[in-house]
Amino acid sequence: MDSLRKTSLVAGGFYLLTFVSIPTLTLYAPIREADYILGGTPDTPVVVGGVLEVIVALACIGTAIALYPVLKRQGEARALGFVAARVLEAAGIFIGVASILTLVALRRAGAEPDALVTGRTLVAFYDSVFLLSQALLPAVNALLLGTLLYQSRLVPRILPLLGLAGAPLLVASDLGTLFGAWDRLSPVAAVAALPIAVWEFSLGVYLVVKGFRPSPVTAGAVEPRPVQDAAV
């Protein structure tokens, strides 16, 4: 297995790993109850959701680091921008998880009724951070990575086109949420996020199954195999 194939496997695996947080839609459901901070329901699902999001944050950074040595051959500035955007996305995820774990800690400490406002504030803060880190930044990532992959032809062009088409839809959805046209968890927001989700999942599958396509970008990037001396 050459170095490029290893890179595609690692990058694809990290991309697929970013989907482990899908269950958080259900796991975080209890925190949206008005009196969650005072309730007696188990908080284990919420903690599990936080752990899954931490895994996603680390996987986000992993995708950028794994792809950078290849992407910089096509455009170093955009490749660096992709790394920076991914790291910023991961930082936002960590901040969001910290707010959720703070809510759980207050609950376990026996919060009084006057903490209800604090609980709702922490949930609102998480939603705001999510809107910026896990909704807006994926659109930025799609534009940066999509143009690099489209120009380099490292993968079939239909894949980056899907990401490039989904980016403006996601931004429009985020703006609608920001101005109160619909909720972050509304069907409209879910449909708008679908192209980006399909783009990232398809890219992960392709990189794991097929690897990079032959391209001038990868010329000379494969490590030569050692040649054994012929027996005398």
Beta strands, then each sheet from edge to edge (+ up, - down):
end
